[in-house]
Structure formats: structure tokens, C-alpha cells
Amino acid sequence: MDNVRDVLKPLYPSPVDECLFHAKFVDRVYSFDLSLWRPSFWNPCNLSVVDDTTRIYATLGWTSHRIEKLITNAEGDMRYYLTIYLDTHIPLMNYFEQSGKATDEHVLTDCGEGAPVDTYKPSTSKVYHQGNLPDVLHHISDCSFFGDMRSSNPIIHVLSKSLPHRCKVRNILQIVSSYSRKHDSVYEFVFGCLKCSLLGLYETCRVRPTLAVRTHLIRIFDSVTKPQILQWMTRDHQQLLFYVIKEFLIFGVQQIPSVYAEVRQRYQWGQFEQSVACAMDTVRGKIVVDRDLFDFKGIESLLTAINKQQVHHLYRTTRHMFCSIVALECDKLDDANCVDDPRTETTHRIRELMHQLSIRTPTSVETPYDWLQYFNVSRETIRKLTLAQETYVHEGSKTTLKGLLAGLSRHEFEHVRELSEVFDRKLEVRIFKLPVHVYKRQCMALRRKHHVPGDQPIESYMGQTYLCLQCKQFKGFVNRIDDKGKLRNLYAYGNAKILFDDETNKRYCGRRSVKIDKKRHHYHPEYSAFMNVDESVAIAHNDERNRKRHAKERRKDKKNKACTDTELTTVNLLGSVLEFYGQLYTICPSCGNFMNMTSKYFTKDGFYCGCCIHHGRLYTTISCEWCKAMRGNEQWDPIQVLDEDDSVEETKSIYLCQACYKPWIRNADARLKLSTIRRGLTERWKKLQHAGF
């Protein structure tokens, strides 16, 4: 932090405050008018009068009184900066309180470790504030905002415990205490948060402790040891630690605009901020000077009462949008009811009309089910569906949804599902533009892949692929590493499972759903005599299961037919990222193939697919040094050889295919010359020979 005096100088130009901010502490001491001092100011030594022998003591008393008065009348950020300026004087004030001597001679005397006035003189470097907190902001984006995933990183785990989910306060005391014992980084983080919260050192704090409380707290924080803090954590301070970490999380999220904008949209984050700020302001206002100040008597019960006043499930997160839940429940009901054809009351024209309406409306967390009145759905059904959506959005509960959908007529049921699937597609299929420098790298990669000279334009089909919105399938070949660690689709061109109509030049999905032919344990009387089950009940249950299986097979046949009748959607990913049902697709800027964009393969130079670069070189540029073969080069390792020039021993890396990588090359004790390898492969050596033979 810069010098606080430079921030406050222009704001307080009055003659009374001029010496307070315009002069250094030593100049203020020499120029201080002793007649301004009063015994009611800060006065731990209980002096009734001051003179030239107690000038430093008197200056501190008047300065602290004057700053407190300015803080009372200040607003916004100025209260924060005035508090920081006041805290710069507290180390010297604490020294006076502990020594019990108010004379200047005492603080000016050097006893071998420097004069106390030099050691504790007012300085911003001696003050703790929000800028001194450990830098853990890069961990905030990894917290489980939208799920219950637990991270192995202790900082992320502690921060995630403070999120406004259910049951987060449970075991937080044991978790924080255990991590603080094992990891110094967690201890320093929690201790820093505790100081910032109790002293009100966040810029957004509205209530801060009085001067008497601040001096006691800072004295404790400066003298306390790690074992003492760890022992303090084991006492009954769970709610206090919970809210301390919450207050830091609010501060940290505000420092990351992208995360802040997202959580304000997904959560009731504004209400969460307000409730935590009010709770901690109340805590800071209730702290009083006491012999057992660090026990914070009454604070735990106060925070427990505040926690109980919050609305149940107010901040419960939802993993999926309501429209996705409705579509999923509809599929489950069709499966349970053995429905053969899921679409008997709706047509492709209705689905297309709903889609055209949806793309013309702003994106929202709520689906406009009132549109269903234009598709002959009753107002009562719309009212119940809207109420169920509000309950899900605010509380995360979907208990009434299944019964509501089960009671609908087939006409209403299918139209509700169609509208839900349309808005699910709207939320799950989106396009984002990439920066210009990434676009240029993608163009270069496509030119290299398709062998397009630099003086010719790129064809429109390069970087183009297709989507089936019926079966939610991406048709392009995507670079990936399979379960066995092998690279897939590195040299693939085109698209997978596409039907082409020669007459209309239209493309359709050629995917076929796999039949349900899994081996199941069916009931047989001769093998089940030992089971205490009525044979008729078991047979009826087996028949019901077979009926559901056959119905599911017929539904898959219908979906296959729908795929072949639905034209594929064309999309060009050059310079764009496609979000498609939970996956991000784009063109690899290195090899020009389609890729899944993940944070795992981001480097200082950008991102790549994770499959096309080996030892710093593209696989497409690696070929056998002897036979120029490229097939299987993803399994080759570079071979270090000596270059052709004998006068300079320079090494270079070459690649040899499995056929050319002979045992005498592989088992050589010394590094071979490139000319030796070429000669041996030409003459078909069976073993390594001396150069003279």
C-alpha cells in the first residue's frame, strides 16, 4: 500500500488537520501545541498534565482522538484509509501501555536494540490490511460453486466450506484446525483472515472496533504464537471461523470480475454479501475490552442466532437448469410407462417454431412456460409448472414435478417436453469468438494440414463440421487420448457417421442406437427353487421388465428414424469455440484438428489439443530419417546423434520408424554419427561395424 498520508492530504487541508497529514511524525511531535491535549484522550498512564518531557505521549493522544473524530464523520473509502493511518500509531501506543512510562527520554533511549521510538514509529509497513493477505485468489475459481466436489488442495477445500451451500458449517472447526497444523500456508491464510475481519481491515467494512479494542487486539495478534492459535481453534469458535472465511470469500470474489458476475447471476450472492457483512459488523461492534478478550464471549451464540434466522435453502445451488430437469423427468416417465413413440402429438414444425421463438428471447434461468397457452395447454397446467419452476430455482426442490408431469394428458406432456428441450438446447449450444491471434494460428494450422499455399485463400469447408441436434452428437473427428494412452484421430479427415443425399446434397445423421442386448439374470424356476419368492410374482416381474426393454428398443428405433430425417446443422469453428452439451470444441491452433478445449492443455503460448506435439515438435512434421514414413510416429522417441561435420561435435535429434530402428542402433554404447547410421541402413548391417571396414 502507498503512503496513506498522500491519499489523505488533499482531503483534509484545514489548519487543524494540516500537521496531521502534511508532516512526518517527528515534525508533528516538535510542532505539537501541548495546550490541545486533554486527559480524556488516550491516556493509559493517567497523566493530568503534559509538558515537554512527555511530548511524544501527548502527540499520540491528540492524534488518535482527532483521527477517531474524522472517522466518525467520514464516509466510504476514507474511513478505511483513516483507520489504516490510525493503526500506524498503535504499535508505539502499545509500547507506552506496556512500559507504563510516558516520558520522551524512555522511548528515545537506545538500550542496544535501537530506540523504541525508531522501532515502533508510525509506518504503513507495520500495519496489517487486506493487501497483506496471502495471495489465494487464483484458487477461488476452482472452488465448488456449482457442485459438491471436494478438492485435494487444502486452501480450495477451506474456501469451498464457506460457500453458501447446505451443511457447510459442519466439521469446519476440525477441518481448519487439521489443515492449519499440517500446512503453514493454511495457517497463515486463516490467521490473516482472522486479523482482517476482527479489526475491520477490509475496505467494505462499515463497523470497526474502537481504539481501545484495536490496541488490545493488535497487541494480542503481534504476540500470539502458532501453538496458541491452534489451541484457540479447538475451542468453541466454529461460527466465528465460519464467518471469518466467508468474509474473505466475499472480498476475494469481488477481485475477480468474471467469477463475481457469474455468481451474482447464479446465486443470490447480493443477499449473501449483505447477510455476512451485517453479521460481522455486529460482531465487531460487540467486542469489548476484557481480560479474556480473545475468548470473544457471547460472539458464538450471537452468530448461531444470526445463522438460524436465514431462510432455509436460501443459497442451495442447482446443478442443472429447470428445463433440463423437466426433459429428463419426461424421459423417465416414458420409460416407466413403456411408451413406444415419444412424439405422437408434436411435429417437426412445432419444434422448429419453438426454437425460432427461443433464440429471439434473452437468456434467463427461468423457462417461459406461459408460451404453452399458444399450443393448447391449459392455464392451470401452466400455473402449476411455473410454481414448480419457482420452487426449484429458489429452493432446489423438485418433489412436486414428477407428480405434475405424470398427471398431464399426452398432448400437454409432449408440448411441455418440447419447450423444455428447446430451451435446454438454447442454454447448452452456444458459440464464443476467439481472439485474433488465435484465429491466425488456426488459419496457419489449417493451411499446413490441407497443404494450402500462402498465396491461396482457405476453402470454406476447412474448419467446418456438423452437429446432430436430435441425438446431440458432434460429427467431427476429435483428437483424444484413449484409455490405453493411445492417440486417436490425429490423422483423420472428414466427419463420422454422416448420410449424404446425392440428389439434394443434404447431410443427415447416420448414427444408430445400440440395441439393448445386455445379458441379464432372468428368472428360471429350476434355478430359483431355493428362493422364497412366489413363482407367479417373479414371472410377472420378468414380463414387465421385458415389456419395458422392448418399448425402449422401439423408442430407439424412432429416434434413429428421427436422426435420419433431420438435416445436420453446419458450423465453422475457425476463430470460434462451440459449447455443445457440456463440451467445448474448437480447432487446435497447432495441428488444425478438432479438439476438446480443457484447462489441462493451456501453456504460456496458448492452448492445443494435447495430442499433436511431442518433444516440442508437431507429429505431422515428424518422419523417419531414412524411409520418410510417418505412420505410428506418435510412439517414436527422438534419437540423439552426432551431426555430419567431424570438426564440430554438434548433436541433433532424428526419428527412426520401428523398421529402421535396428538393434545395433538401439544398443549402441556411444552416440553414433548420422553418416554411420545412414551407411549401416544402406548396407543392411546386422551389427555395428567400425567406420574403417
N, C-alpha and C positions, 0 to 999 in steps of 0.2 A: 504494500500500500504506500502511496506517495505521502509526503508530509501533510498531516491533517491541517496544520496551520495555514498552508497555502490554499486549501479549499475554503476555510472559514474566514480568511482575511477580507475578501471583498464583501462578505455578507454582514459583517459587524464593524462598520467604520466609525462608530461613535467614540467620543473621547474616553468614556469609561472602559470600553472594551478594546481600545486601541492597543494598550500594553499587553492585553491578554493573548492576542493572536499575532501581533506585529513584532514582538520581541522574543528573544530566546529566554529560557528560564533564568539564567544567571543575570540577564539585564532586568528582568522583571523583579528579581529579588532586590537588586540595588536601587531600583527606582520606585519600589512599592511605598505607598503612603500608609504608615502604620496606623493613622487615625481611622482608616477604613475598617480595621479589624474589630470584630466583636466576639465576646466569649461564647456566644451562641453558635458560632461557626464550628467547623470540625475542630475539636479541642480535647483530644484524649488525655493530655497532661493536666487538664483542668486549670489552665492559667487564667488569671483575671485581667492582667495587663501584659503587653508585649513591648519590647524595646529593641535596640539594635543588636542585642545578643541573641534574640530569637526571631530574626528577620525571615529566615527560611521557613520556619514553622508558621509564622503569621501569613506569609505569602501563600503557602499551601492551603491554609484555612480559608482565606478570602477567595482564592482561585476556585476551589471546589464549590464553595457557596455560590459564586457567580455563575459557574457553568451549570449547576443544578437549576438555577433560576432561568437561564437561557433555554435549557432542555424543556422546562415546563411550558414555555411559550413557543417553542419551535414546532415545526410540522415536517412530516415526510422524512426525506433522507438526512436533513440537517440534524435531527435528533440522533441518528446513528453516528454521524461524524462527531457531534459534540460528546457523545458517550465514549467514543474511542479516545477523544482528546482528554476527557476526564480520567480514563483508565491509565493514561500515560503517567499520571501523578501518583497513582495508588501504590506502586512499589516503594517509593520514598515515604509516603504516608504510613504504610505498614511498618517500615523500619522505625519511624518515630514511636508508633504504638508499642512495638515490641521492646524497644530500648527504654522507654519511659523518660527519656531526656529530650528536652525541647531546645537546647542551645545550639547555636551555629557551630561552636567550637567542637562539639561532639561529632557532628556529621562531616566536618571539614578535616578531621584528624585522620591521617593515614597510619594504620597500625600494622602495615606490612602487606595488606591485600588491596590497597587502594582506599581512598577516602569514600565513605558511604554515599556522599553526595554525587560522586562520579559514577559509582556502581549503580545507583538507583535513580539517577537523574531522569526526568521525563523524556521518553523517546518512543516513537511508534514501533520500533523494533522489539520493544519489551512487552507489547500489547498483543493479546490473542484476539483474533477476529475471524470472520468467515473465510477470508483469504488464506488463513493458515491451516485450514482443514486438509487432511490428506487427499490427494487427487484420486478420487474413485469415480469420477463422473463417467469414465469410459465403461464402467461396469453397469451403469444404470440401464442402458439399452438392452442388456442381457437378462434383466430381471423378469420374473414370470408375471408380467402384467396381465396376460390373456390366457393363463393356464395355471396348472398346479405342478409344473415341472420343477424339480429340485436340482440346483446346480452344485457341482463339486467345489466350486470356488467359495470360500467362506464369506468373503465380502458380499458376493451376489446373494448368498443364502440369507445373510442377516438383513440385507436391504429388502429382499423379497418377503421376509417375515413382517415387514412394516407396511406392506401394501394393503389397501382396503378390501381384503377378502374376508371370508368367514374363518374363524378358528385360528387366526394368525397369532394372537397373543399367547396361545397355548405353548408352553415349554420354551418361550423366548428367553427367559432368565437362564435356564440351563444351557441353551444353545450359545448365547452370547458369552456366558462365563467360560464355557468349554473352549470356544474358539479363541477367546482372549488369552487363555493360558497357553494354548498351543502356538498361536500366531501373533507376533508383535504387531503386524500391520493391522489386525483386527482390534487389538487393544488400543493402539494409537488413534484409530478411527473412532471407536466408541468413546474414548476419553475426550477427544476433541469435540465430538458432538455434544457430550455432556456439558463441557465448558461453554460452548456457543449457546446452547439452549438455556441453561440456568442464568447466565449473565446477559442474555438478550443480545447476543452479538451478531445475529442475522439482521440484515438491513430492513427486513419486513416486520420485525418485532415492533409491537405498539406499546407494550408494557415492559419495563425493565426494573430490576431491583434498585432499592435506594442505595445511597452512598455507603451507609453503614453495612448493609448486607453485601455489597460488592466488595468492600475491603476484606470482610471475613471470608467470602468465597474465594477471592483471588489468593489470599494467604493460604487457604487450605489447598487449592489447586497447585500452588507453587511448591508446597512442602510434602504433599502426599506421595507415597511410593506405589509401585505396581502391585505388590502383595496386598497393600491396604485397599486398593481399588477392587482387586479381585475378591477380597473378603467382603467388601461392601456390596458387591454384586450378588453374593449368596444370600443376602438378607431380603427382606420383603420390599423390593423396589421394582417389581416386574412391570407395573403400569407406567412408572416413570421412564424406565428404559425404553419401553414400547413407544411412548410419545416422543421421546428424545430422537429416536431413529426416524420416526415419522416426520418430524420437523425438518431433519436433514434431507429426507427424500423429497419433500416439497421444494426445498431450496435447490436441490440438485436437478430435479426435473425441469425447473424454470430456466436452468442454464443450457438446456438442450432444446431448442425451439421445435424441432421435428417431433421429438417424443412428447413434448408439452402439448403440441397441437393435437396429437393423436389421442392422448389420454383424456384431454378435455372433451373430445368428441365421443369417446367410448365409455368413459366413466362419468360419474357426477363429481368430477375432480374439483370443481369450484367449491362445492359444498364440503368436500373432504378437506380442502385447504382451510376453509373458514372454521370448521369444527376443531381442527388441530391447532390453529392459531389462537382461537378463543381459549382452548384448554390450557395451552402453555402460557398464555398471558395471565390466566387465572393463577397458575402455579407460581409464576414469577412474582405476582402481586401478593401471594400468601406467605412467601418465605420471610421469616423474621430472624433477628439476631438472637442466637441461643447458644448455650454451651455445647449442645449436641446438634449444631447447625446442620451437619452432614447427614443426620438421620431423617431430615425432612418430615417431621411429624405432621400427620394429617394429610399429606400430599397424596399418598397411595389411595386412601379412602375417597378423597376428592376426585381423583382420576377414574376410579372404579365407578363412582356415581355418574360422572360425565359419560363414560362408556356405555352405561346401561340406558341412558336417555336417547341414544341414537336409534334410528328406525331399523328394525330387523331386516337384514339382507339389503340394506340401502346401497351397498357397493359391491354386490355379488356380480362377478363377471360372467359373461356368456361366451362360450367358445364358438357358437355358430349364430348366424342371423335367424330370425324367426321364420322367414320364408324357407330357409334350408331345412329347418326342423319340420315344418309342415309337409314339405315334399318327401322327407324321409318317413314320416309317420304314415303318409298315404301309401307308400310302397309296402310298408309293413302290414297295413290293413289289407291290401290286395293279396299279399302272400298268405295271410291268415284266413282270408275268405275264399281262397282258391280261384281268384279271378283269372280268366283266360286272356281276355283282351282288356288292357287297362284304359283304352281310349275308344269308347263307343259313342260318347256324347259330344266329343270335341273333334275339330278338324284342323288340318294344317293352316287353313285360312284364319281360324280363330287364334291359333298360336302366333302366327305372324303379325296379326293385328295387335295382340297384347305386347309383342316385342317392340313394334314400332311406337306404341304409346310409352313404353317404359324408358326407351332411350331418349325420350324428349322431356323427361322429368329429372329434377336434381336427385342425386344420390342421398339416401336417408336410411336410418336404422329401422324405420317402420315401412311396411309394405302397404300401399293404398288399397286396402280391400274394399273400400267403398266403390271402386270401379266395377265390382261384380254385379252391381244393380243393373248395369247395361248389358249383362249376359244372362238375365233372367234368374238371378239368385235373390232369394228373399231378404228383406231388410233385417229380419230377426237373426238370420244366419250371419249377416254382415256384422250386426251389433255384437253377437257373441264372439265372433272371430276377432274383431277389433279389441274387445275386452281381454281376450286371451293373449293377444299380442302385447297389450299394455302391461299385463301381469308378468309376462316373460321378460320384457325389456327392463322393467324396474326391479323385479324380484328374482328373475331367473327361473321361475317355476312354470312348468308345462303340464301340470297334473290334469287340467281340465281339457286339454287339447285332444287327447285320444278319444274321449267320450263324445266330444263335439263332432269330430270327423266321422266317427262310427255311426252317428245318427243322421247324417246327411243323405239326401237322395243321390242317385248315381249322377244326375245332371249337375247338381251343386258340387258334389265331391270332385268330379273331374275338372270343373272350372276353377275351383279353389286351388287344386294342384297345378293346373296350367299357369295361373297367375303367379303362384309361388315359385315355380321353376323358372319362369321368365325373369323374375327379379333376382333369383339366385344366380342366373346366368349374367345378369347385369352387374352384379357385385363380384363375380368370380372371373369374368373375362374382361380384361382391360389392357390398354396399350399405353406405354410410357416412352417418351422420347429420350434418347441418349445424347450426351454432349458431342460437339462437332469433332473433337479429336478422336473419340471412339468410333464415330461414323467413318472417318478417314481410314482408320486402321482396318475396319471391317471391309471397306472397299478394296484395300490392298490385299487382304486375305482372299477375297473372292476372285480378284484378278489372278492371284497366284494359283488358286485351286482350279479355276476353269481355263487357265493359260490364255488370258486376255492381255494383249499388248497394251502398253501405257497410252498409246495414241488412239485407242478404240474405246467407245463407251461400253459400260457394263449392260448386259442384256437384262430385260425386265424380270425374267424368270429366275435370275440369280438372287438368292436370298429369299425366295418365295416358297411358301409351303401351304398346307391345307389343314383345316380343322373340321372335325365332325362334331357338331353341337348336339347331335342326338345321343351318341354314345360317349361323348366328352373325351375324344381321342385326338392327340397331336400326331399328325401323319409324317412329319419329317423324321429322318434318322438322327437320333440324338447321341452325341458322344457320351460314353459312360464306361465305368469300370464294373464288371460283373462281380458276383460273389466270390469267384475264384481268383480275382485280381487281374483278369484279362481285359484288354481294351476292346471295346465293341464300337462298330460303325465308324471307325476312323477314316476308312477309305470308301464309305458308302455314298452314293449319289441317289437323288430322287426321293420318293416318298413310299411309305409302306401301306399295303392293303387298300389300294385305290382301284375303283372300277371306272373305265373310260368309255363313254358313249361315242362311237365313231361318227354317228350321224349328227348329233347336236354339239359335239366337242365339250360335253359337260362331264364333270367328275363326281363320282358318288363313293360312299364308304363301302369297302369290301370286307369289313370286319364281321366275324361270325362268333357269336357267344358260344362258349363251350357247353356241351350237353352235361346234364347232371348225371354222371355215371360213377360217382364215388361209391366205393364198397361200404355198405352199411351193415350193421348187425340186425338182420331181420329175425323175427320170431319164428321158431320151429318147435312144434310140440315135443318131438323126440329128443331135442337137445335142451329143453327147458323144463323137464319133469321135476327138477329139484327146486324150481322157483315157485313161491307161494303166490301165484297170480292166476286169476280166472282166465281160462283159455279164450273165451269169447271176448273178454275185455282186451286182451293182448292182440287178438286178430283185428278187432275193430280199430285199435290204436295204429296197427301196422297199415291197415287200409287207408286210414286218414292221412298217414304220412305219405303213402304212395300217391294219394289224390293230390296233395299239395305239391309233390315233386313233379307230377305230370302237368299240373297247372303252371308251375314255374317254367317248365320246358316250353310250353305253348306261349307263355309271355315272352320268353327269349326269342322264339321264332317271330313273334310280332315285332319285337324290337329290331331284329335282323332285317325284316322287311322294311321297317321304317327307315333304317340306315341306308338301304339300297335305293329308297325313293327320295331321300333328302340330299340335295346338292351340297357339296362341300363348300366351306367358306374359305376364300383365298385371303392370305395375309402375308405381307412382306416385312420381314424382321430386320431389314437393313436400316440401321440407325434407330431401332426401336427395341423395347423389351415387352414381351407379351406375358401378362399374368393369366394363366389358364388353369382354373380349378386347383389352386394351391401350389402351382409350379410357375417359375419364371423362366421363359425361353427367350433366347436371342442368338445372334451369330457370334461365334468365337472370333475375336479380333486377331488371333494368331493363325488358325488353320482354316477358317471360313466355314466350318461345320456348325450345325445347330447344337446348342448346349443348354444345360440347366444352370442358371445363374445362382450360385451359392457363395456365402462369405468365405468358404474354405479355400477358394482359389483366387483370392484378391491379393495382388502384390503391389510393390511400390510403382510399378509401371502400368497398373490397371488390373484387369481380370482376364482369365482364359478358362478353357473348358476342363483343365486338369488332366487331359489325356494326350495332348498333341506335342508337348515339349518334354524332351528327355536330355538330361545333362546340358541344358541351355540351348538345345537345337530342336527345330521342328522335325517331327517324324517324316514329314513329306519331303524334306531335303536330305534325309539320310539314305544312303545307298551303299551297297557293298563296294569296297575299294577295287575289287578285282572283277567281279562279274556284273556289277552295277544293278544287282537285284534289290528290290525294296520290300518284297513280301516278308512279313514277320519281323520287320525292323524294330518293332516295339519291344522285342525281347533281347535285342543286342545291347552289349555294353561297349563303350569306347575302348580302343586298344592304343596304348602309348608306344610310339615308335620313334626312331631317330630319322631325321629328315635326310634328303639326298646328299646335301653338301657335307663332305667329310671334315672340312676345315672348321666348321662351326657346329657344335653338338646341340642342335635345337630339336626339341621334341614336338610332335604333333599327334593329334588323335585321329584314328581312322576306324572304320567299321568293316567287319567281315561277316558275311552270312554264315549260317551253320555249315554249309557245304565247303566253304573256303577256309573256315577257321579250323585248320588242321591241328592234330595233336602236337606236332613239333613246334607250332607257333604258340599253342596254349601252354605248353610245359617248358618253354624256354626259360633258362635261369637268368639271362640278362636281356636287356631291352634290345630288340632287333632293329636293323635298318630297314627302311621301306624298300630299298632296292633288293635286299636279301629276301624279303617276303615275296616280292614280285618274281624274282628268279626262281624261288622254290616252287611257287604255284605254276609257273610256266613249265618247269622241268619235272613237275609232279614228284617232288621229293617225298620219301616215306619217313625220313628223319632229318633233323637239322644237320647241314653239312658246312664245312669250313669254306670261306669265300674263295680260297685258292683252288679248290677242287672243281 
